[in-house]
Amino acid sequence: MPYKNRSDLPDSVKDNLPAHAQDIYKDAYNSAWDEYGKEEERAHRVAWGAVKKSYHKNDDGKWVKGATKD
């Protein structure tokens, strides 16, 4: 199901990501939901991938701006 607002996102997203990262997640999820025929698991994977292009976990385990360092 697509998300209309940040408040609709799963707790794992709301409780961990900064506001801007939540917006990225929501937009990517909704796009993937439509593009891949409403496959929820796939949409979540796409959304997390989109977040990781702009944010990464620091040494303290908090999500901060900056691409994931692989």
N, CA, C and O atoms as CSV, one atom per row, in Angstrom:
chain,resi,resn,atom,element,x,y,z
A,1,MET,N,N,0.827,-1.183,0.000
A,1,MET,CA,C,0.000,0.000,0.000
A,1,MET,C,C,0.874,1.250,0.000
A,1,MET,O,O,1.816,1.332,0.788
A,2,PRO,N,N,0.597,2.194,-0.834
A,2,PRO,CA,C,1.380,3.426,-0.878
A,2,PRO,C,C,1.211,4.241,0.410
A,2,PRO,O,O,0.207,4.112,1.111
A,3,TYR,N,N,2.185,5.063,0.701
A,3,TYR,CA,C,2.165,5.906,1.895
A,3,TYR,C,C,1.854,7.343,1.497
A,3,TYR,O,O,2.494,7.896,0.603
A,4,LYS,N,N,0.862,7.952,2.169
A,4,LYS,CA,C,0.493,9.332,1.872
A,4,LYS,C,C,1.336,10.324,2.658
A,4,LYS,O,O,1.694,11.384,2.146
A,5,ASN,N,N,1.651,9.982,3.896
A,5,ASN,CA,C,2.376,10.885,4.786
A,5,ASN,C,C,3.488,10.141,5.502
A,5,ASN,O,O,3.495,8.911,5.566
A,6,ARG,N,N,4.431,10.910,6.042
A,6,ARG,CA,C,5.497,10.297,6.835
A,6,ARG,C,C,4.918,9.509,8.002
A,6,ARG,O,O,5.443,8.455,8.361
A,7,SER,N,N,3.843,10.012,8.594
A,7,SER,CA,C,3.249,9.346,9.762
A,7,SER,C,C,2.715,7.959,9.426
A,7,SER,O,O,2.488,7.151,10.326
A,8,ASP,N,N,2.513,7.675,8.146
A,8,ASP,CA,C,2.019,6.364,7.716
A,8,ASP,C,C,3.134,5.332,7.557
A,8,ASP,O,O,2.860,4.138,7.437
A,9,LEU,N,N,4.375,5.779,7.555
A,9,LEU,CA,C,5.508,4.878,7.326
A,9,LEU,C,C,5.648,3.872,8.464
A,9,LEU,O,O,5.179,4.122,9.574
A,10,PRO,N,N,6.289,2.739,8.194
A,10,PRO,CA,C,6.532,1.748,9.256
A,10,PRO,C,C,7.384,2.355,10.370
A,10,PRO,O,O,8.193,3.251,10.127
A,11,ASP,N,N,7.195,1.865,11.579
A,11,ASP,CA,C,7.966,2.362,12.723
A,11,ASP,C,C,9.465,2.233,12.499
A,11,ASP,O,O,10.233,3.086,12.946
A,12,SER,N,N,9.888,1.182,11.815
A,12,SER,CA,C,11.321,0.984,11.570
A,12,SER,C,C,11.912,2.124,10.749
A,12,SER,O,O,13.111,2.392,10.830
A,13,VAL,N,N,11.091,2.784,9.974
A,13,VAL,CA,C,11.527,3.928,9.178
A,13,VAL,C,C,11.397,5.203,10.010
A,13,VAL,O,O,12.347,5.978,10.123
A,14,LYS,N,N,10.225,5.413,10.584
A,14,LYS,CA,C,9.963,6.639,11.363
A,14,LYS,C,C,10.901,6.771,12.552
A,14,LYS,O,O,11.351,7.873,12.866
A,15,ASP,N,N,11.200,5.666,13.214
A,15,ASP,CA,C,11.998,5.711,14.436
A,15,ASP,C,C,13.490,5.819,14.186
A,15,ASP,O,O,14.257,6.050,15.122
A,16,ASN,N,N,13.917,5.655,12.942
A,16,ASN,CA,C,15.352,5.614,12.675
A,16,ASN,C,C,15.852,6.660,11.695
A,16,ASN,O,O,16.989,7.115,11.818
A,17,LEU,N,N,15.044,7.051,10.733
A,17,LEU,CA,C,15.521,7.947,9.686
A,17,LEU,C,C,15.164,9.402,9.960
A,17,LEU,O,O,14.093,9.691,10.494
A,18,PRO,N,N,16.066,10.327,9.592
A,18,PRO,CA,C,15.727,11.753,9.661
A,18,PRO,C,C,14.577,12.062,8.700
A,18,PRO,O,O,14.294,11.274,7.798
A,19,ALA,N,N,13.921,13.194,8.889
A,19,ALA,CA,C,12.736,13.563,8.112
A,19,ALA,C,C,12.981,13.505,6.604
A,19,ALA,O,O,12.170,12.948,5.864
A,20,HIS,N,N,14.095,14.076,6.148
A,20,HIS,CA,C,14.361,14.088,4.706
A,20,HIS,C,C,14.525,12.665,4.167
A,20,HIS,O,O,14.049,12.356,3.074
A,21,ALA,N,N,15.184,11.816,4.918
A,21,ALA,CA,C,15.361,10.421,4.505
A,21,ALA,C,C,14.014,9.697,4.475
A,21,ALA,O,O,13.799,8.827,3.631
A,22,GLN,N,N,13.111,10.049,5.384
A,22,GLN,CA,C,11.773,9.463,5.368
A,22,GLN,C,C,11.034,9.863,4.094
A,22,GLN,O,O,10.312,9.055,3.510
A,23,ASP,N,N,11.216,11.109,3.669
A,23,ASP,CA,C,10.594,11.554,2.411
A,23,ASP,C,C,11.136,10.770,1.226
A,23,ASP,O,O,10.380,10.364,0.343
A,24,ILE,N,N,12.439,10.561,1.210
A,24,ILE,CA,C,13.065,9.773,0.146
A,24,ILE,C,C,12.484,8.364,0.143
A,24,ILE,O,O,12.117,7.835,-0.907
A,25,TYR,N,N,12.404,7.765,1.321
A,25,TYR,CA,C,11.866,6.407,1.452
A,25,TYR,C,C,10.444,6.355,0.919
A,25,TYR,O,O,10.113,5.490,0.107
A,26,LYS,N,N,9.602,7.276,1.371
A,26,LYS,CA,C,8.186,7.295,0.981
A,26,LYS,C,C,8.035,7.431,-0.527
A,26,LYS,O,O,7.277,6.687,-1.149
A,27,ASP,N,N,8.753,8.375,-1.112
A,27,ASP,CA,C,8.637,8.602,-2.555
A,27,ASP,C,C,9.133,7.403,-3.358
A,27,ASP,O,O,8.509,7.008,-4.343
A,28,ALA,N,N,10.253,6.829,-2.936
A,28,ALA,CA,C,10.801,5.667,-3.646
A,28,ALA,C,C,9.882,4.460,-3.494
A,28,ALA,O,O,9.655,3.722,-4.453
A,29,TYR,N,N,9.359,4.262,-2.297
A,29,TYR,CA,C,8.440,3.139,-2.069
A,29,TYR,C,C,7.217,3.273,-2.966
A,29,TYR,O,O,6.837,2.323,-3.650
A,30,ASN,N,N,6.606,4.442,-2.963
A,30,ASN,CA,C,5.385,4.640,-3.748
A,30,ASN,C,C,5.637,4.448,-5.233
A,30,ASN,O,O,4.804,3.878,-5.938
A,31,SER,N,N,6.770,4.917,-5.709
A,31,SER,CA,C,7.120,4.755,-7.112
A,31,SER,C,C,7.314,3.269,-7.454
A,31,SER,O,O,6.803,2.779,-8.461
A,32,ALA,N,N,8.057,2.571,-6.598
A,32,ALA,CA,C,8.306,1.144,-6.826
A,32,ALA,C,C,7.013,0.341,-6.713
A,32,ALA,O,O,6.821,-0.631,-7.443
A,33,TRP,N,N,6.143,0.733,-5.820
A,33,TRP,CA,C,4.847,0.062,-5.654
A,33,TRP,C,C,4.087,0.059,-6.975
A,33,TRP,O,O,3.543,-0.959,-7.401
A,34,ASP,N,N,4.067,1.231,-7.609
A,34,ASP,CA,C,3.372,1.347,-8.892
A,34,ASP,C,C,4.117,0.630,-10.013
A,34,ASP,O,O,3.512,-0.059,-10.835
A,35,GLU,N,N,5.433,0.802,-10.036
A,35,GLU,CA,C,6.233,0.265,-11.135
A,35,GLU,C,C,6.299,-1.255,-11.150
A,35,GLU,O,O,6.290,-1.866,-12.219
A,36,TYR,N,N,6.365,-1.871,-9.976
A,36,TYR,CA,C,6.566,-3.319,-9.905
A,36,TYR,C,C,5.306,-4.087,-9.523
A,36,TYR,O,O,5.388,-5.168,-8.940
A,37,GLY,N,N,4.156,-3.540,-9.847
A,37,GLY,CA,C,2.915,-4.275,-9.672
A,37,GLY,C,C,2.529,-4.551,-8.235
A,37,GLY,O,O,2.061,-5.643,-7.913
A,38,LYS,N,N,2.720,-3.582,-7.380
A,38,LYS,CA,C,2.262,-3.668,-5.989
A,38,LYS,C,C,2.944,-4.790,-5.204
A,38,LYS,O,O,2.310,-5.459,-4.388
A,39,GLU,N,N,4.233,-4.990,-5.457
A,39,GLU,CA,C,5.017,-5.970,-4.705
A,39,GLU,C,C,5.611,-5.269,-3.493
A,39,GLU,O,O,6.592,-4.535,-3.609
A,40,GLU,N,N,5.010,-5.499,-2.329
A,40,GLU,CA,C,5.399,-4.765,-1.114
A,40,GLU,C,C,6.863,-4.979,-0.732
A,40,GLU,O,O,7.581,-4.016,-0.464
A,41,GLU,N,N,7.303,-6.220,-0.707
A,41,GLU,CA,C,8.678,-6.502,-0.297
A,41,GLU,C,C,9.680,-5.826,-1.231
A,41,GLU,O,O,10.675,-5.254,-0.784
A,42,ARG,N,N,9.409,-5.897,-2.505
A,42,ARG,CA,C,10.299,-5.273,-3.487
A,42,ARG,C,C,10.304,-3.750,-3.330
A,42,ARG,O,O,11.352,-3.114,-3.437
A,43,ALA,N,N,9.150,-3.184,-3.081
A,43,ALA,CA,C,9.053,-1.733,-2.890
A,43,ALA,C,C,9.859,-1.287,-1.676
A,43,ALA,O,O,10.498,-0.235,-1.711
A,44,HIS,N,N,9.835,-2.077,-0.602
A,44,HIS,CA,C,10.641,-1.742,0.584
A,44,HIS,C,C,12.131,-1.809,0.265
A,44,HIS,O,O,12.895,-0.949,0.704
A,45,ARG,N,N,12.549,-2.812,-0.488
A,45,ARG,CA,C,13.974,-2.929,-0.862
A,45,ARG,C,C,14.412,-1.731,-1.702
A,45,ARG,O,O,15.488,-1.172,-1.487
A,46,VAL,N,N,13.580,-1.346,-2.650
A,46,VAL,CA,C,13.889,-0.187,-3.494
A,46,VAL,C,C,13.983,1.071,-2.638
A,46,VAL,O,O,14.886,1.887,-2.823
A,47,ALA,N,N,13.051,1.227,-1.702
A,47,ALA,CA,C,13.029,2.417,-0.853
A,47,ALA,C,C,14.289,2.511,0.002
A,47,ALA,O,O,14.886,3.583,0.109
A,48,TRP,N,N,14.694,1.404,0.607
A,48,TRP,CA,C,15.917,1.423,1.405
A,48,TRP,C,C,17.134,1.713,0.524
A,48,TRP,O,O,18.049,2.423,0.941
A,49,GLY,N,N,17.143,1.174,-0.672
A,49,GLY,CA,C,18.242,1.449,-1.603
A,49,GLY,C,C,18.329,2.924,-1.937
A,49,GLY,O,O,19.422,3.478,-2.046
A,50,ALA,N,N,17.177,3.562,-2.101
A,50,ALA,CA,C,17.150,4.993,-2.407
A,50,ALA,C,C,17.679,5.800,-1.222
A,50,ALA,O,O,18.425,6.761,-1.408
A,51,VAL,N,N,17.300,5.417,-0.020
A,51,VAL,CA,C,17.780,6.111,1.175
A,51,VAL,C,C,19.301,6.008,1.257
A,51,VAL,O,O,19.980,6.986,1.568
A,52,LYS,N,N,19.829,4.818,0.976
A,52,LYS,CA,C,21.267,4.584,1.111
A,52,LYS,C,C,22.097,5.338,0.084
A,52,LYS,O,O,23.320,5.392,0.207
A,53,LYS,N,N,21.462,5.921,-0.927
A,53,LYS,CA,C,22.199,6.757,-1.874
A,53,LYS,C,C,22.502,8.127,-1.281
A,53,LYS,O,O,23.416,8.811,-1.742
A,54,SER,N,N,21.746,8.533,-0.267
A,54,SER,CA,C,21.919,9.857,0.324
A,54,SER,C,C,22.251,9.830,1.814
A,54,SER,O,O,22.683,10.841,2.369
A,55,TYR,N,N,22.053,8.682,2.468
A,55,TYR,CA,C,22.285,8.573,3.911
A,55,TYR,C,C,23.036,7.288,4.226
A,55,TYR,O,O,22.990,6.321,3.465
A,56,HIS,N,N,23.723,7.293,5.356
A,56,HIS,CA,C,24.378,6.083,5.832
A,56,HIS,C,C,24.348,6.080,7.354
A,56,HIS,O,O,24.121,7.111,7.987
A,57,LYS,N,N,24.577,4.922,7.921
A,57,LYS,CA,C,24.659,4.819,9.377
A,57,LYS,C,C,26.070,5.200,9.806
A,57,LYS,O,O,27.054,4.726,9.238
A,58,ASN,N,N,26.156,6.065,10.822
A,58,ASN,CA,C,27.468,6.431,11.336
A,58,ASN,C,C,27.928,5.384,12.353
A,58,ASN,O,O,27.256,4.372,12.553
A,59,ASP,N,N,29.056,5.627,12.983
A,59,ASP,CA,C,29.603,4.658,13.931
A,59,ASP,C,C,28.703,4.441,15.143
A,59,ASP,O,O,28.794,3.411,15.812
A,60,ASP,N,N,27.836,5.411,15.423
A,60,ASP,CA,C,26.902,5.284,16.544
A,60,ASP,C,C,25.592,4.609,16.138
A,60,ASP,O,O,24.704,4.429,16.971
A,61,GLY,N,N,25.469,4.236,14.866
A,61,GLY,CA,C,24.274,3.573,14.388
A,61,GLY,C,C,23.141,4.507,14.003
A,61,GLY,O,O,22.013,4.064,13.787
A,62,LYS,N,N,23.436,5.805,13.916
A,62,LYS,CA,C,22.422,6.782,13.520
A,62,LYS,C,C,22.556,7.088,12.037
A,62,LYS,O,O,23.666,7.139,11.507
A,63,TRP,N,N,21.424,7.292,11.365
A,63,TRP,CA,C,21.419,7.621,9.953
A,63,TRP,C,C,21.780,9.087,9.773
A,63,TRP,O,O,21.143,9.966,10.354
A,64,VAL,N,N,22.801,9.348,8.967
A,64,VAL,CA,C,23.269,10.713,8.722
A,64,VAL,C,C,23.432,10.923,7.208
A,64,VAL,O,O,23.591,9.973,6.441
A,65,LYS,N,N,23.387,12.183,6.816
A,65,LYS,CA,C,23.487,12.527,5.404
A,65,LYS,C,C,24.857,12.133,4.858
A,65,LYS,O,O,25.878,12.298,5.524
A,66,GLY,N,N,24.856,11.619,3.654
A,66,GLY,CA,C,26.078,11.140,3.010
A,66,GLY,C,C,25.836,9.730,2.497
A,66,GLY,O,O,25.252,8.907,3.202
A,67,ALA,N,N,26.269,9.447,1.302
A,67,ALA,CA,C,26.037,8.140,0.689
A,67,ALA,C,C,26.635,7.018,1.527
A,67,ALA,O,O,27.623,7.216,2.234
A,68,THR,N,N,26.037,5.862,1.441
A,68,THR,CA,C,26.540,4.677,2.116
A,68,THR,C,C,27.936,4.368,1.614
A,68,THR,O,O,28.209,4.414,0.414
A,69,LYS,N,N,28.803,4.058,2.541
A,69,LYS,CA,C,30.192,3.752,2.179
A,69,LYS,C,C,30.363,2.248,2.073
A,69,LYS,O,O,30.438,1.540,3.077
A,70,ASP,N,N,30.422,1.774,0.830
A,70,ASP,CA,C,30.579,0.327,0.603
A,70,ASP,C,C,31.990,-0.006,0.207
A,70,ASP,O,O,32.308,-1.172,-0.024
